[in-house]
Amino acid sequence: MLIVRGELLFEVDGFLLRNAASDVLQRPLERSVDKPLFDLATFAEPIGMPALECIPVLLAMVKDGWLSHDGDDFAAEQPFVQLGAARIGKQRLLRSKAELLVAKIVDAARSINRDGEEHCDYVTELAVFGSFLDSDKPELGDLDIGYATHRRKPFKKHEWKGWDDFWKRNPEKHALLRLKGRSPFVSIHTMKEIAELHVPYLIIYRLSEDLPELHAQLISQS
């Protein structure tokens, strides 16, 4: 999902609404079980609006399926969760460019799995989900890609020198950087995250179909 600066969402500045969603999702009420719960006051605080002025916004989101009622609280549905992780940008992604990006990402996975870079995980599966699946949309917010990887070699332990050093050495991070490239439009998620969101998706790459012998070898080693 893309939030374009200056655009309104539910009659509220989309940037503020995104920040409020992100904030309440990071600190749900203790009594939440299956879905993140928050109350009116918790939402009003980060958005910077009086609680009474937030009620029409929240009710509109309930009506459109972004939220649902849970007693006096509000439960986050999938669109609201996506809002909390939305990208802030200045322009939307044309479908033609998105299709080129999908092809480029698949090519990157094929290249990763064929080269000998030992500090980069194998890519076992890729999927696309979100607005890309709606062929009637000529413009997208961003390109949502799901991925699964397999460790090429055991991750050697090193003296702890901070997160920057850790990510430079992390084989999964190396694979993701090569998949994403430099495009600001590509949003990468694990296949587990997609499963938890319960959203439709389309598989665009499988190692088992591209390099079946390598895939069988990895399975036998697991």
C-alpha positions as CSV (number, residue, x, y, z in Angstrom):
1,M,0.0,0.0,0.0
2,L,1.2,3.5,-0.8
3,I,0.2,6.7,1.0
4,V,0.8,9.7,-1.2
5,R,1.6,12.8,0.7
6,G,-1.3,15.3,0.7
7,E,-4.0,12.8,-0.2
8,L,-6.9,12.2,2.0
9,L,-8.0,8.8,3.3
10,F,-11.4,8.6,5.1
11,E,-11.3,12.5,5.0
12,V,-8.1,12.6,7.0
13,D,-4.5,13.2,5.9
14,G,-3.4,9.8,4.8
15,F,0.1,10.3,6.3
16,L,-1.3,11.0,9.8
17,L,-3.7,8.0,9.5
18,R,-0.9,5.7,8.5
19,N,1.2,6.8,11.5
20,A,-1.7,6.3,13.8
21,A,-2.3,2.8,12.5
22,S,1.4,1.9,12.9
23,D,1.4,3.2,16.4
24,V,-1.7,1.4,17.7
25,L,-0.6,-1.9,16.0
26,Q,2.7,-1.8,17.9
27,R,1.0,-1.6,21.2
28,P,-2.4,-3.4,21.1
29,L,-4.5,-3.8,24.2
30,E,-3.6,-6.6,26.5
31,R,-7.0,-8.3,26.1
32,S,-6.5,-8.7,22.4
33,V,-6.5,-12.3,21.2
34,D,-6.8,-13.1,17.5
35,K,-6.6,-9.5,16.1
36,P,-4.9,-6.3,17.4
37,L,-7.3,-4.3,19.5
38,F,-7.2,-0.6,20.4
39,D,-9.6,1.9,21.9
40,L,-10.6,5.4,20.9
41,A,-8.2,7.2,23.2
42,T,-5.2,5.1,22.0
43,F,-6.0,6.0,18.4
44,A,-6.7,9.7,19.0
45,E,-3.3,10.2,20.7
46,P,-0.9,9.6,17.7
47,I,-3.2,11.1,15.1
48,G,-3.4,14.3,17.1
49,M,-7.2,14.7,16.9
50,P,-9.8,15.0,19.7
51,A,-11.3,11.7,20.5
52,L,-14.8,12.8,19.4
53,E,-13.5,13.9,16.0
54,C,-11.9,10.4,15.5
55,I,-15.2,8.6,15.9
56,P,-16.5,9.3,12.3
57,V,-13.2,8.2,10.9
58,L,-13.2,4.9,12.8
59,L,-16.8,4.2,12.0
60,A,-16.1,4.8,8.3
61,M,-13.2,2.4,8.5
62,V,-15.6,-0.2,10.1
63,K,-18.1,0.3,7.3
64,D,-15.5,-0.3,4.7
65,G,-14.1,-3.4,6.4
66,W,-10.8,-1.9,7.6
67,L,-11.8,-2.3,11.2
68,S,-14.5,-4.3,13.2
69,H,-16.1,-3.7,16.5
70,D,-15.1,-5.7,19.6
71,G,-17.3,-4.4,22.3
72,D,-16.2,-0.8,22.9
73,D,-12.8,-1.5,21.2
74,F,-11.8,-1.7,17.5
75,A,-10.2,-4.8,16.0
76,A,-7.7,-4.3,13.1
77,E,-8.7,-6.1,9.9
78,Q,-6.3,-6.8,7.1
79,P,-6.6,-3.4,5.3
80,F,-5.8,-1.6,8.5
81,V,-2.8,-3.9,9.2
82,Q,-1.6,-3.0,5.6
83,L,-2.1,0.6,6.3
84,G,0.2,0.5,9.3
85,A,3.0,-0.8,7.1
86,A,2.2,1.4,4.1
87,R,5.0,3.1,2.2
88,I,5.0,6.9,2.1
89,G,5.8,8.2,-1.4
90,K,5.2,10.9,-4.0
91,Q,4.1,8.8,-7.0
92,R,2.2,5.6,-7.8
93,L,3.5,2.6,-9.7
94,L,2.3,2.1,-13.3
95,R,1.2,-1.5,-13.9
96,S,3.5,-1.8,-16.9
97,K,6.5,-0.9,-14.7
98,A,5.2,-3.3,-12.0
99,E,5.2,-6.2,-14.6
100,L,8.8,-5.4,-15.5
101,L,9.7,-5.4,-11.9
102,V,8.1,-8.8,-11.4
103,A,10.1,-10.2,-14.3
104,K,13.3,-8.6,-12.9
105,I,12.8,-10.1,-9.4
106,V,12.3,-13.6,-10.9
107,D,15.4,-13.2,-12.9
108,A,17.3,-12.1,-9.8
109,A,16.1,-15.3,-8.0
110,R,17.2,-17.5,-10.9
111,S,20.6,-15.8,-10.8
112,I,21.0,-16.1,-7.0
113,N,20.3,-19.8,-7.2
114,R,22.8,-20.4,-10.0
115,D,25.8,-18.4,-8.8
116,G,28.3,-19.4,-6.2
117,E,27.9,-16.6,-3.7
118,E,28.2,-18.6,-0.4
119,H,27.1,-15.6,1.7
120,C,23.7,-15.4,0.0
121,D,20.7,-17.7,0.7
122,Y,19.0,-19.7,-2.0
123,V,15.5,-18.4,-3.0
124,T,13.0,-21.2,-2.9
125,E,9.8,-19.4,-3.6
126,L,8.4,-16.0,-4.7
127,A,4.9,-14.8,-4.8
128,V,3.1,-11.5,-5.6
129,F,0.0,-10.3,-3.7
130,G,-1.9,-7.1,-3.1
131,S,-3.0,-4.6,-5.7
132,F,-1.0,-6.3,-8.5
133,L,-3.5,-9.1,-8.6
134,D,-6.3,-6.7,-9.6
135,S,-5.8,-6.4,-13.3
136,D,-8.3,-3.5,-13.5
137,K,-5.9,-1.2,-11.6
138,P,-3.6,0.7,-14.0
139,E,-1.7,2.2,-11.1
140,L,-0.5,0.5,-7.9
141,G,0.6,1.7,-4.6
142,D,3.6,-0.6,-4.6
143,L,4.6,-4.1,-5.5
144,D,4.1,-6.6,-2.7
145,I,6.4,-9.7,-3.0
146,G,6.5,-12.7,-0.7
147,Y,9.6,-14.9,-0.4
148,A,11.1,-18.0,1.1
149,T,14.7,-18.8,1.4
150,H,17.0,-21.7,2.3
151,R,20.4,-21.3,4.0
152,R,23.2,-22.1,1.5
153,K,25.8,-22.6,4.2
154,P,25.6,-22.5,8.0
155,F,25.7,-18.9,9.3
156,K,29.0,-18.6,11.1
157,K,28.9,-16.9,14.5
158,H,31.0,-13.7,14.8
159,E,31.8,-11.4,17.7
160,W,28.9,-9.1,18.2
161,K,29.6,-5.7,16.7
162,G,26.1,-4.3,16.4
163,W,23.2,-4.7,14.0
164,D,24.9,-3.0,11.1
165,D,27.6,-5.6,11.1
166,F,25.1,-8.4,11.6
167,W,23.0,-7.5,8.6
168,K,26.1,-7.1,6.4
169,R,26.9,-10.7,7.2
170,N,23.4,-12.1,7.1
171,P,22.8,-14.4,4.1
172,E,19.1,-13.8,4.0
173,K,19.6,-10.1,3.9
174,H,22.0,-10.5,1.0
175,A,19.3,-12.4,-0.9
176,L,16.7,-9.8,-0.2
177,L,18.9,-6.9,-1.3
178,R,19.5,-8.7,-4.6
179,L,15.8,-9.4,-5.1
180,K,14.6,-5.9,-4.2
181,G,17.4,-4.1,-6.1
182,R,17.1,-0.3,-5.8
183,S,13.4,0.0,-6.5
184,P,11.5,2.0,-3.9
185,F,8.3,0.4,-5.0
186,V,9.1,-3.2,-4.0
187,S,7.9,-4.3,-0.6
188,I,9.2,-7.7,0.6
189,H,7.5,-10.0,3.0
190,T,8.0,-13.6,4.2
191,M,5.6,-16.3,2.9
192,K,4.7,-16.8,6.6
193,E,3.6,-13.1,6.8
194,I,1.3,-13.6,3.7
195,A,-0.2,-16.7,5.3
196,E,-0.9,-14.8,8.5
197,L,-2.6,-12.0,6.5
198,H,-4.9,-14.6,4.8
199,V,-4.7,-12.7,1.5
200,P,-4.7,-14.2,-2.0
201,Y,-1.4,-14.4,-3.8
202,L,0.2,-15.7,-7.0
203,I,3.3,-17.9,-7.1
204,I,5.8,-16.4,-9.6
205,Y,8.8,-18.6,-8.9
206,R,9.6,-22.0,-7.4
207,L,13.1,-23.5,-7.0
208,S,11.5,-26.9,-7.4
209,E,10.4,-26.0,-10.9
210,D,13.5,-24.0,-11.9
211,L,16.2,-26.3,-10.5
212,P,14.5,-29.5,-9.4
213,E,17.8,-31.4,-8.7
214,L,19.1,-28.6,-6.5
215,H,15.7,-28.4,-4.7
216,A,15.7,-32.2,-4.1
217,Q,19.2,-31.9,-2.7
218,L,18.2,-29.2,-0.3
219,I,15.2,-31.2,0.9
220,S,17.3,-34.2,1.5
221,Q,19.7,-32.1,3.6
222,S,16.9,-30.6,5.8
